[in-house]
Amino acid sequence: MTKEPDAAKRIAQLRDELNYHIYRYHVLDAPVISDAEYDTLYAELVKLELEHPDLVTPDSPTQRAGGPLTEGFEKVAHPAPILSLANAFSVEDLRAWRTRIGRLLPDDISLTYMVEPKIDGLSIVLTYENGVFMRGVTRGNGEIGEDVTANLRTIAALPRRIPVDPASALAAPPLLVVRGEVFFPLDKFDAFNASRAEADLPLYMNPRNAASGSLRQLDPSVTAARPLTLFVYDFVAWDGVEIASQRERLTYLRALGFPVSAEARFCPALDDVAAAYDEWLELRNQLNYEVDGIVVKIDDRPLADGFGVVGKDPRGAIAMKFPAQEKTTKLLDVAVNVGRTGILAPAAVLEPVEIGGVVVRNATLHNYDEIARKDIRIGDTVIVKRAGDVIPYIVGPVFDLRDGSERVVAPPSHCPACGEPATQMDGEVAVVCDNPSCPAQLVRRVEYFVSRGAMNIDAFGMKTGELLIAQGMIHNIADIYYLDRDQLLELEGFKDKKVDNLLAGIEASKAQSADRLLTAIGIRFVGSETARLLLHAFGSIDALGQASAEALQEVDGIGPQTANAVVAWFADEKHQRLLQRFRDAGLRFAIEVQDSKSAEQPLAGLTFVITGTLPTLTRSEAKAMIEQNGGKVTGAVSKHTDYLVAGENAGSKLTKAVQLGVAILDEEALHAKVAAS
């Protein structure tokens, strides 16, 4: 064991060095060491901290993964009021604001301004004492917020100690309280919602709700598993810092190692602010975060602060809001979609309306509790929002336009596909059809089971599944492996070649890995990533089926909801019969341990980023294919990216890849690279 004084010195050195590299990677996107070098340093720190637990500090990189479950959030008073902003909706409103504050100024003073993005996230207040992050609190009511320190520690972009660069000439101030915004990057939001949909979890309505919901988890490990990031943009309280202008504040914050928006700009005159607003209208959909306007601040902060406050709005700043990407239309009906796990999901049928260049006819309603909470009724005039590529959703009804003919939306009492009673479990929002023979569920289950992201059975499309179910040849997903060739040949359009290709695809799928099978059988909340975690923890599907909920929750990333769903699934006798039929058919139930596996895989050691819409693969399918062939998939293009897989509407990631000289693949080239092994 290393001696205590030597260990303390080395731990401090490793802690500072690793925090600096985290900053380079997650904030600057410009790492200066390889992943392997980082892992070596991290492993050394972990070893030393295990030997000397008394030397572990809150700013250690090893403390980022999330601590124990909290009982609730402590209420904390802010050191100064966390104010909101008055809104302007046009250049005329902006000039009116300038005229109002002009009355408080001498005639010979001209003003300069800082223009910053108005990020649609969750406002937070961060406290640093002698350079160490001590506390993070939500805005709350502006006077008192909730202590979410444990969750904020899991965000890689948040500095645990400032200045981040060990070689910095700056000294940490005795006290610095800053304000920022936590948000969910847009390129991660779609993939995140897709993974929740795959596991039949409720979708988040928009990135802001995802950020808020992720940061306010009682279990910090849940927050740690979500790709939150943040920008910092102002001082709240400070000691030992003398900086007059807003521009200098941002420069100082950036120099300390805080993530600061690169889009913030200095404007020497109000006309420049007006021009910047027009530019931002074009820029807003090119950013990787949601903005609903720009914030205009008088650059001379002592002067601006001296103007005081009107209500809760400071006079020295104003928010210029963008036109909302939303319209009103009629809610014609509420359809019911039957999911593969039996969830009966409501979907809005709308009078067609054009929003942002796209004609919208349907929108998500999430669940029946949400419909009741918003009091949405059939026949209502509703506000529909579509921001960027996010699925359109109903914000709410326009109550003043009701005429009394509107109809309350009731949760379905019976499944629309099979007519069996629908149920709603205590504590859950989902309305479910529990009939295992429900034809709509079976079609969806078969479609999911044979998909590329699951068992990847060639020549087995949705139409084939629907036909075989209708003909009574498939009653559950295991029946796929017991199809009779002669019976298939009796079906219209099923000739020798088609039947042989179908049966060959089914036979080939028996070689798929156990985690693929676990994904495909459709346990609620268990998508491909969760299946991979569980199989690597327990080794086989049989061992997993014997595990308790408590044992399952010991797996990093598995919460009580997923654990209970897994236990309940394996406890069902009909599921045990299903598994036995898979065993009898020769499918794999255990993971294979191959020492040379990664070296033999065609994509081993390569890092990929996926962007745009691919011709035949979803992003989750493309990600699964890359990972199953040894590759790694990340969300952002950097110098360490080997290939960008680009489809239609690739956007800013393609631009960045070209700038960095990253090789570009289309879907066909990706398939060729996998097949080249």
C-alpha angles and dihedrals in degrees: 000000000000115000115260098246092046091045092050091052094047093044091052090049093048092045093054093043095049093046088053092052091047087054092049092050104039102030106028096028086219110109118189098196132048124257089249092054090049091049091052092053091045093050090051091052092048091051094049093047091051089053092045109029090167089067095058110116131194091248094057114122088228089069095062100088097079133275132233124313113280125224093224142312120292116227114240130189115230118237089234134010112283098220132203125223135247114241133238120191101188143020087261090059089049092053090047089055090051090050092052095052090041089069088065094052135079111254095246098058120101121195133223124198146208118219116202134172116267097226117207097223140097119301115230137180118217125198123205123185117193087344098307122117106241108165144005122198134181119239092249110168093341092261102054129024140176122269107240096162095131091054095044090054088066093061108099095207093058111094113235090196132018137251089039096198109076088208094055118127090213120102121220111252117238089242131013123166113184136183125225146151127252113210144170113243111239094228088058097041098069092047091046093052090044090056090049091049089050089055092043091245121148113271123237112246095225141344093269092057089046091053093047094045092047095049094047096056116131088215109065091199088068090054090046091057092056124081099239121159136170149207125219118211115163150025121251100176132353147170126203095015122111110184120144107186132060090229090056091047091057091046091050093048090050091049090053089056102259117142106251125182111263089207095068109113141187118239118194094198142020092253087060089053090052090050091048090053091056090049091050091055087063094039099050096085093046095060125094092231136052118261125182096188145324130281115228115202130180102244095221097077099187088053093046094047089049090064088071130208136302107208101314096332122096113227093220096069138038138187117233104206123212121231106273117252091229141099138187124246141151123282100223099180146336113240124199119228118197113220125210091256092049100261110151103216123192118229126190118237106205139192098253113267132176114236121174093343095310127103108231119204101157135036137182120260094182099208143340094260088059091050091052093045091054092038092230113177135188107260093030123134099238136192111239120195129198115177114185110310095336115128109266113256137184113253092191145288128293098240095190091064096058116119100184097262094097118115126222114241110235123194109255114266091201136029110262091217103049105011094234119140117276120225137199118206120223111267094016130101095206120103107211141195105217095190106120089198094054104137095215091053092045092053090051093044092051091045090052094042094056096039124116091252091055126028094341098216109185119224092017105114132170093263090054090051093049091050096048091048091048090050091053093244094119122045097158136007094265089063087074088078094051101052113141118232094213092051090049091052089057091063119097111261094013106120127170096272095047093048093046091051091049094049091044090054091050091049092049091052090065087077093059116118123266092248088057090054092047089052093047098051089069109231108180114262091010112114127161096284094048091045090053091050093049096046093048089051098047103024098222143034089243092055090046090053090057095050123108124230089252092054091048092053090057087071109095109252097020115115131190094266093057093040093053092047091053093048092047092049094053091044091062112098094213089057090051089053089050091052091049091055089051089051091049089050090056102249120157117260101173132057117246119235111213119173092201096038098109093047091053096050117098096229097039113144094009125122121213137188120199123209139164129016115311120211099244109355127077115221091254090051092049090047091050092049092051094047093046088056094051101267129128124229121207132178102233134052114240141151088278094059112108099187138012112209102209131190132170118320092018094166128177097353090063090050092051092047091054091049091051095043094244114164114252123220130186120209093268091053090049091054089048091051091052092047093048093078 
